[in-house]
Amino acid sequence: METIEPILQTKQNLSIYALIEILNYSYIILIQLFPGLTCAYIFKKIFSEKTEEEYKTMSLFQLFFELWIEFWSILVLYYIFRNIIVKVPSPFDNLCNYGFKNNLVNETKSGYIFTIVFIVCNQSLRTKLRIYYERIFGK
């Protein structure tokens, strides 16, 4: 009977650790979602001056240049944001002395949630990409 007790304790510790991981992933999504939405809104104000018809009448080089500037800006924001987010402490670090470390989680270091939210919410960028694609490869 004495050998069952450590096994039950280990299972309980693993389930608490898993719960801490799930809560931490939710935290990571939240701290990357709102800056992504905010940056998409700012980019909408900066880059969305033209209608779809105006993009269609632009030269291919000018459209490429606008896309390049926008993607370069996204890359700079991604780099800055990724370096900031690693430094933000998680409320789940070493919670209940289970040894959990947020900075060891790959999603914290990558910032891909920020990038996905940013690109999905950026209608102007998607319109430019679609028009550019249609011009190069046809419909």
C-alpha positions as CSV (number, residue, x, y, z in Angstrom):
1,M,0.0,0.0,0.0
2,E,3.0,2.3,0.6
3,T,4.1,2.2,-3.0
4,I,0.7,3.5,-4.3
5,E,0.9,6.8,-2.4
6,P,3.9,8.2,-4.4
7,I,2.3,7.3,-7.7
8,L,-0.9,9.0,-6.8
9,Q,1.0,12.1,-5.6
10,T,2.9,12.1,-8.9
11,K,-0.3,12.0,-10.9
12,Q,-1.7,14.8,-8.9
13,N,1.4,16.9,-9.4
14,L,1.4,16.3,-13.2
15,S,-2.3,17.3,-13.5
16,I,-1.6,20.5,-11.5
17,Y,1.5,21.2,-13.7
18,A,-0.7,20.6,-16.8
19,L,-3.3,23.1,-15.5
20,I,-0.6,25.7,-14.9
21,E,0.6,25.1,-18.5
22,I,-2.9,25.6,-19.9
23,L,-3.4,28.8,-17.9
24,N,0.0,30.1,-19.0
25,Y,-0.9,29.4,-22.7
26,S,-4.1,31.4,-22.1
27,Y,-1.9,34.2,-20.6
28,I,0.4,34.1,-23.6
29,I,-2.5,34.4,-26.0
30,L,-3.9,37.4,-24.2
31,I,-0.6,39.3,-24.0
32,Q,0.0,38.7,-27.7
33,L,-3.6,39.2,-28.9
34,F,-4.2,42.8,-27.8
35,P,-0.9,44.3,-29.1
36,G,-1.5,42.5,-32.4
37,L,-5.0,44.0,-32.6
38,T,-3.6,47.5,-31.6
39,C,-0.9,47.3,-34.2
40,A,-3.3,46.2,-36.9
41,Y,-5.5,49.2,-36.1
42,I,-2.5,51.6,-36.2
43,F,-1.4,50.1,-39.6
44,K,-5.0,50.5,-40.8
45,K,-4.7,54.2,-40.1
46,I,-1.3,54.6,-41.6
47,F,-1.4,52.3,-44.7
48,S,-5.0,52.2,-45.8
49,E,-5.4,55.4,-47.8
50,K,-6.4,53.8,-51.1
51,T,-9.3,51.7,-52.3
52,E,-9.1,48.4,-54.0
53,E,-9.5,50.1,-57.4
54,E,-6.6,52.4,-56.7
55,Y,-4.4,49.4,-55.9
56,K,-5.4,47.8,-59.1
57,T,-4.3,50.9,-61.1
58,M,-0.9,51.1,-59.3
59,S,2.2,50.0,-61.1
60,L,3.4,46.5,-60.1
61,F,6.6,48.1,-58.8
62,Q,4.8,50.6,-56.6
63,L,2.5,47.9,-55.2
64,F,5.6,45.7,-54.5
65,F,7.3,48.6,-52.8
66,E,4.3,49.3,-50.6
67,L,4.1,45.6,-49.7
68,W,7.8,45.5,-49.0
69,I,7.6,48.6,-46.7
70,E,4.6,47.1,-44.8
71,F,6.2,43.7,-44.3
72,W,9.4,45.4,-43.3
73,S,7.5,47.4,-40.7
74,I,5.8,44.2,-39.5
75,L,9.2,42.5,-39.1
76,V,10.5,45.4,-37.0
77,L,7.4,45.3,-34.8
78,Y,7.7,41.6,-34.5
79,Y,11.3,41.8,-33.4
80,I,10.6,44.6,-30.9
81,F,7.5,42.8,-29.5
82,R,9.2,39.4,-29.3
83,N,12.1,41.0,-27.2
84,I,9.6,42.7,-24.9
85,I,7.3,39.8,-24.4
86,V,10.1,37.5,-23.1
87,K,10.8,40.1,-20.4
88,V,7.2,40.2,-19.2
89,P,6.9,38.0,-16.1
90,S,4.2,35.4,-16.0
91,P,2.0,35.1,-13.0
92,F,2.3,31.4,-13.3
93,D,6.1,31.2,-12.9
94,N,7.0,28.8,-10.1
95,L,3.3,28.8,-9.0
96,C,2.9,26.5,-6.0
97,N,6.6,25.6,-6.3
98,Y,6.1,23.4,-9.3
99,G,9.1,24.8,-11.1
100,F,7.2,26.1,-14.2
101,K,9.1,28.7,-16.1
102,N,7.3,30.9,-18.7
103,N,10.5,31.9,-20.5
104,L,11.2,28.3,-21.5
105,V,7.9,28.0,-23.4
106,N,8.5,28.3,-27.1
107,E,5.3,30.3,-27.7
108,T,6.6,33.0,-25.4
109,K,9.8,33.4,-27.5
110,S,8.2,33.2,-30.9
111,G,5.4,35.8,-31.0
112,Y,3.6,34.0,-33.8
113,I,0.2,34.7,-32.2
114,F,1.0,38.4,-32.5
115,T,1.9,38.0,-36.1
116,I,-1.1,35.9,-37.1
117,V,-3.6,38.3,-35.4
118,F,-1.8,41.3,-37.0
119,I,-2.0,39.9,-40.5
120,V,-5.5,38.4,-40.2
121,C,-6.9,41.8,-39.0
122,N,-5.0,43.9,-41.5
123,Q,-7.5,44.1,-44.4
124,S,-5.3,46.5,-46.4
125,L,-2.4,44.2,-46.5
126,R,-4.5,41.2,-47.5
127,T,-6.1,43.2,-50.3
128,K,-2.6,44.4,-51.6
129,L,-1.3,40.8,-51.5
130,R,-4.3,39.4,-53.4
131,I,-4.0,42.1,-56.1
132,Y,-0.3,41.5,-56.4
133,Y,-0.8,37.8,-56.6
134,E,-3.5,38.2,-59.3
135,R,-1.2,40.4,-61.3
136,I,1.7,38.1,-61.3
137,F,0.0,34.7,-61.5
138,G,-3.4,35.6,-62.9
139,K,-6.7,34.8,-61.3
